[in-house]
Amino acid sequence: MSWLLPGLVVKRWMLISGMGLLMALLGAAIWADLQPIYWSIETLFWLLTAITTFLPRSITGPLVFICGAGLLLWGQSRSFGSIKQALAPAKDTFLVDALRAKSKLNRGPNIVAIGGGTGLSSLLSGLKSYSSRITAVVTVADDGGSSGILRRELGVQPPGDIRNCLAALSTETPLLTRLFQYRFSSGSGLEGHSFGNLFLSALTAITGNLETAITASSRVLAVQGQVVPATNVDVRLWAELENGDRIQGESAIGNAKSPILRIGCYPEKPPALPSALEAIANADLILLGPGSLYTSLLPNLLVPQLVDAIQRSNAPKLYICNLMTQPGETDGLDVGGHVRAIEAQLASFGIGKRIFSSILAQDLIEPSPLVDHYKARGAEPVTCDSIALESQGYRVIQARLQGRRPTPTLRHDSRSLALAIMRFYRSYKKEI
C-alpha cells in the first residue's frame, strides 16, 4: 500500500497503463468486428449465472472481489520485489522508500555552493540530505601536497578539492568512497598521493580536460549533483601583504608573515566554465564558504564571469563564515573583518556593489580545553558583532554550527550547517 502514497509519481502511470490495456483490448475487438466483446459478455453472464447457482450473491460477490484484489496485490508485490532485486540486490532499503526519498530530493532547491577545501566538502555532505540539485563550484588554485605535485609533474589542474567534493556528494557504497579518498602511506613516488587524485589526473589525461574527467568520476561514484571547477585555466595566486611584500602560490599565502591586503592570479581574469554560469543563473540559493578566506573562497571571485553571474542572479546569497581564525591568513579578523576583506577584493576589480548581503555565523563558542588548544596554535574563535553588521545592512543569522556533540576539532558540523542554511532559505521563501 506504500506505493499508493502521494509524491512517488507511480499511481498515475499505473492508471495510464490500465487505461492503455483496456484501449488496446477495445481496439482489437473493434478490429475483429466486435465479436470478442459479444463472446466475452456472453461468457461473463454464463460464469456469473453458474457461480450464483451454488452460492447467493451476498457471498459470491465479496468472495470473488477478495480473490481478485488478493491476486492484484500479490502480483504487484512480486513485480516490485523483482525490480528491487534487480536494482539493489544487496541493499536493505525498500524500493518505495528509496523512490520517496529521491522524489523529495528532486523537489529540493537548486543550490550553488562556491568555495574549496574541507569546508566546502563538509557543507556538501550535509546539503545532499535536502536536495539533489547541488552544484559545487570549486577553486583550482591549490599548489601544495599531492595536488601540487601532480600539477607540477603532469601539468593537470589540482584535483584535491574536487576529489573531496565528489566524495562528499557520492551516494555509492562507503567502500568505493573510501577507495577514492585512500591516501598511500608508503611507496616510492606514491607516498602522500590519494587514489582519487591519481584517478582524476589519469582521466584528465585520457579525456583531455578536467571537466570531462569529473563527469566520468561522477558516474562512477553516483554523485548527487555536479562538481564544476571555477575555471579550466591553470591559475596561480599572488598576494600583496601589508608590509609591501608580494608572495606567490596558494601554499605561501596560507603562511603569510604579514596581513594580506589583496590577492590576484596569473593569468588575470580567467574564464568561467559555461556549466558553472548556467548553474548560477538557475540557482535558488547561492552560498560562499565556509573555507579559507584567501586561498579557498576569494580565488573563485577572481573569475569575473562568476562574479557577474552572481550579481545578476535574483537568488538569496549567503556568506558562511569560519568558526576559527587561521594563523597567517585571517589573524585577528572577526566576521566583519572577513566581510570587509571580500568587499575590498571585489572593490579592487571595480565592483562596488555588495553581492552577499546575508551572513551565517557561529554563536558564541564557550571556553573549553579544545578552544585553549587552538589558541595555543594561534587560532581564535571568530566573533560576530551582529548589531554592527545589521546596521550596515547585512542580515545576520547565528547558530550553533559546530554541532552539539563533542568533537576533536572545531569545525562545522555538516548536519547543523545544512539545517541552518535550509532554515534561512525557508524563511526567505516565506518573505517573498
N, C-alpha and C positions, 0 to 999 in steps of 0.2 A: 504493500500500500504506500510505501515511501515514494514510489515513482509517481504517485498522483499529487504530491506536494507541489505548491507553486514555485516557479523560478527555475525549474530544470529544463524547460523547453522540450519536454518529452510528450506530454499529453496531446499537444496539437498535432505532432507528427504521427502518433498512434491513430488519432481520429482521421487524419488525412489518409493514412494507409488503409483504414477500414472503408472509408468512402471510395477510395480508388478500387478496392477489391469488389465492392458492390457495383460500381460503374462498369468495371471490366466484365463482370458476370452478366449485367444487363445488356451490354453491347454484344456479347456473344449470343445471348438469347435472341436479340433483335436480328442479328445476322442469320440465325437459324430459323427465322420466320416464327418466332415466339413459341415454338414447340417445347423447348426446355422449360419455359415458365409454366406452361399448361401442365406438363407432366410433373413438375416439382410441386405445384399446388395440389394436384390430384394425389400424389404420393404423401404429402403432408397431411391431407384430410384423412386418408386411409390409415396412416400411422396414428393420428390422434384418436380416431374412432376405435382403433384396436386397443390402444392403451386404456382409454376411459371405459372400455367394456369390463375390464378386470378391476379397476380402481376408480373411485369417484374423482372428479376434477379438483376438489379441495385438497386431495392428497397428491394426485398426479402432477398438478401444476408446480407446487413448491419443490417436489422431488426432482422433476426434470430441470427446474431453474437452478437448484443447488448443484446438481451434477454438471450442468453446463458452466456455471460460474467457477466450480472447482477445477474443471478441465482448463478453462481460460487462465486462471491464476497459476495453475501448475505449469502450463506450457510457457507462460510469460516468465515465470520464475526461473525455469530451467534455461530459457533463452538468454536472459540477462546474466545468469550464472555462467553460461558458456562464454559469453562476451567478456565477463570479468576475468575468467580463467585464461583467456587468450591475451588480454591486455595487461594484466598484472597478476601472474600466477603465484608470485612469491610475496605479495603484499596482503596484509590483513584488512586493509581499509575496504569497506563496502563500496562498490562502484557508484551507487546512488549518492553516497556521502562525498565521494571524490568529485562527482559531477556538480553537486550542490556547492561545494567549496570553490570549484573552478568558475561556476556561474557567478558567485559572489565576487570573486577577484576580477572577473572580466567587467563587472559593473563599477569597479573602483576608479578613482580619478587618474587622469594622465599626469604622472609626476615626473619632473625632470630634476635630478639631483646632480649638482655640479661640485667637483672637488677632487680629492685624491687621498692617498694614504689609507691608514687603518680607520680613520674617521668615516670616510665615505663607505667603506665596506661594512662597517658596523651599522650605519644608517640603513643601508640596503637590506641587510638581513632582517631588520625589523619591519621595514616598509612592505616587504613581499607578503606579509600576512594580511595586508589591507588592499593590495592592488596587484594585478599582473601587468598593468600598463605603466611600467617604470623604465625611464631612460637615464642611465648614468653617463654623464659627460666627464671624462677623466683626463687629468693633466698628463702630459707625456714629456715632462722636463727632468725626470729623475736621472741622476748620473752616478749614483752610489750603489754599492753592494752588487748583487747578481745582475740586476738590470743594467748598471753602469758598465760592467764587464762585457755583457752581451752587446750593449750599444757600441762600445769601442771596437770590439773584435769582429762583430758580424755586421755592423752598420745598420742594425734594426732599431726601431723605436723602443724605449724601455717598456718591458711587458709587466713589471711587478704589480703596479697599482691596478692594471687591467685584469691581471690574474686574480687578485683579491676580490674584485667586484664580480667577476664571473662565478667564483666560488660562493660568494655571498648570495647571489641570485639563483644558484643552482637548485633544482628540485630532484636531481638524481640521487642515487643511493649514497649515503655518507662515505662509503668506501671509495667511490670514484672521486668524490670531492677531496677526500684526504690524500688520494694519489696525486691530484692536481696541485695540492698545497705542499706535498712532500719535499723536504729540503735535504739534499745529500750532506751528510756529516763527514764524509771521507772520500778519498779517491782523487787521484791526480787530475786536476782540471775540472772535476765535478764538485768538489767541496764548496759549499756555500750556495750552490745553484739549486733552485727549486725545479721540480719536474714540469710544473706549469709554465715557467719561464722558458725552458728549453722547448717545450711543445709549441708554444706560441711563436717562438723565434723560428723553429723549423717550418711551421705552417706559413709564416710570413715569407720565408724564402721560396716555398713551393708555390704559393698563390700570387706572390708579387707585391702584396701590401698587407698592412696590419689589419685593416678593416675587414677584409675577406677572411683573414685568419681568425678574427674574433667571431665572425658569423659561423664559421665551421666549428669552432670550440663551443659556441653557444648551443649548437645542436647536440654535441656530444654530452654536454652537462645538463641539457634540458633547462636552459636558463629562462627564468620568468621575467621577461622584459628584454632590454637590449643594453649593451655597453658600447659606448662610442668614444673614440679619442677626441680630445678638443681640437686637434689639428693633425694632418698627416705629414707635416713638415718636421724635420729634425731640429727642434728648437733648443737653444742653450740660454740659460738665465744669467743675468748680471744684476748686481745691486749696488746702489750708491749708499754709503754709510754717512753717519753724522760727522765723523772725523775727517771726511773728504776722500776716504779710500773708495776704490771701486773693485769689487770682487766678482769672480765668475764661477758659475757652476752651482747647481742646486745644493749639493752637499756642503759647499763652502758657505753658502748663505745661511744654512741652518746652524752654523757655528760662528756667526759674525761676532767680532770683538767690540763692535760699536753699534748703537741703534741704527736700524735701517730706515732710510728716507724714502726710497722708491726702488722698484725693480723694473727690469725690461728684459728683452730677449733678442737673440740673433736667430734668424733674420727678423726684422721688425714687421709687425702686422701680418702674422701668419694667417693663412686662410682657414676657415672652419669647414668641417665636413657637412655636406648637404643633409645627411641624416640627423645631425645634431640640430641644425637650424629648423628642420621640419618638426622635430620633437618639441622644441621650444615654442614654435608657432602654434602647435596643437595642445600645449600644456594647460592643465587645470591648476597646477601648483608648481612653483619653481623654488628650489632650495639651493642655498650656498652653504657648504660646511656640513658637519664640523671637519676640522683638519688644520694642519699647519698653515698659518696665515700667509706667509710669504713664499712658501715652497709647494703648497698644495692647492690653495684657493685662488690667490691673485694671479698665478700663471694662466689660469683659464680666462681671466679678464684681460689678458694681453692679446687675445684674439678679437679684433674689432667687430667682426661679423657676429660673434656670440653676444657681445655687449649690445649691439644694435638690435638683435633679435629679442633679447631680454627686455630692453626698453620698449619695444613695440608691443610686447605681449600684455594682455589685459589680466593675466592670471595673477593671483596673490604671490608675492615674492617674500621669502622668509630667510633671514640670515641666522644660522645656528652657531653660537659662539662656543669656544672651547671651555672646558672646566678649569684647566690649569694653564698658567703661562709656560712658555717654552724657553729654557735658557739659551741665550744667544740669538733669539729670534723675536720674542714678544715680552722681554723682561719689563716688568712694571706696568704693563698695559691692562686696564680694566676693559669692560665691554665697550664703553665709549671710545677707548683708545683703539680697539680693534675696528670699530665702525669708522673712525676718523682715518685710519690707515687705508681702508677700502675707498673712502671718498677721495682721499688725497691721490691715490693711484689712478682713479678714474679722471680726476681733475688734470693730472699730468698729461692725459691724452685729449684734453679739451672737452671732457664730459662733465658738465657741471650739475646735471640733473641726478638726483638720488634714484637708484634703481631698486634697492632693498629697503623698504620702509617699515618692515616688521622684524623684530628680533626675538629669538628664543634663547634664553639664558638659564643657567643653573641657579636654583635657590641657594641661599647661604649655606656653605659647606661647614658643618660642625667640626670643631677641633678633634683630632684623633691621632694616634700614633702613625697612621698611614699619611696623613697630611704633614706631620712633622718629618717623615721620611722624605717626602717630596721637597719640603722646604730645605732640608739638608743638601739636596741636589740642585738647589737654585730655582725651583718652581714654586709658584704661589697660586692660591685659588684666584680665579678671575672674578672680581667683584662687579656688581651691577648696580649702578645708580639709576634706577628706573625713573625716578622723578625728573632728573636732569634730561634723560633721553626722551621722555614723553613731552617735556617742554619744548624739545627741538622738533617735535612732530613724528617721532617714532612710536610705533605700537610695540610695547614690551610684554612678553609672556615669560614668566618664570615658573619653573617646575623642577621637580627632583629627577634630574636626568641621569644620574649615576646609578639609579635603582635603589632598592631598599635592602637588598642582601649584601652582606659584607663581601668585598672583593679584594684581591691582592693589588689591584691597580685602580687609580682614579680615572676612569674613562666612562664615556657614555654607555649606558645600558641600552641595547638595541630595542627592547620592548618598551621601556619607559620613554625613549626618544621618539619612537614611532607613534606611540599613544599621544604624546604631547603635540606632535605635528598634526595628527588627524583631528584632534580637538580644535586646534587652530583653524584647520581647513573647514570643519563643520560649522564653527562659529562664523567664519567669513561667509559661507554659503547662506546662513540664516540672515545675515545683514543685507545681502544684495537682493 
